[in-house]
Amino acid sequence: MVVDTGGLATGGWRAGDSICVAGVCLTATRVDVGEFTASVSRETLAHTTLGSLRPGDAVNLEPPLAAGDALGGHYVTGHVDDVARIAGTREDAGSLRLSIEAPPPLACYLAPKGSVAIDGVSLTVNGVQGHRFEVNLVPHTRSATTLGRLQAGDPVNLEVDILARYLERLFNAQWRQ
C-alpha cells in the first residue's frame, strides 16, 4: 500500500517506523517525500477497513510516538479490534454525535466516559446501550479528521481501550490454573 501523506512532514520518518493509517498500525517499508509504502497482511485486511480503500480515499494518519512526546487522548496502539458500523449521525449543539454499532463481543469494553479509537482518532464514549455506543465530534475533530464525513452504514476501524482488555484478562484469570 502506498500512502500519500497529504503534506504531512515525513522528514523524521524511516523504514521500520509504525505509522497508523485509519487507525491501523502499519510498518513503513519505504519513506519518500510526501508518501510512504507499507505491506498489509491478510489478517489486517480481514479485520479492518483497509481492504475497501480506493486510490484517493482520505485516511487519518498518525506518525510514530517518540519517547518524551506529549500524549493527548488515551493510549492508542493501532491494533484494531474489529470493524464497527455507523448507525446514525445527528447534530448536537455544534458538534456531531455518532451512534456506532460495535461487534457484540467488543461491547463489554465500552463504558460511558471511557476511551475508544475510531479510525485512529481517540474519543470519549458518551453513552452505551447494548452493543451501540455514542461519541461526540467537536468542530475541530470534524474538520481535522475523516470522521466528520461519516454517514450511516459506513464501516470504521474500532480499537477498544487497551486497559479494558488487560483488566478483563486479569479478572478472568482462568489461564493461571
Secondary structure, DSSP 8 states (H G I E B T S, - for coil): -EEE-TT---TT--TT-EEEETTEEEEEEEEETTEEEE---HHHHHHSSGGG--TT----EE----TT----SS---S---EEEEEEEEEEETTEEEEEEE--GGGGGG--TT-EEEETTEEEEEEEEETTEEEEEE-HHHHHHSSGGG--TT-EEEEEE-HHHHHHHHHHTGGGG-
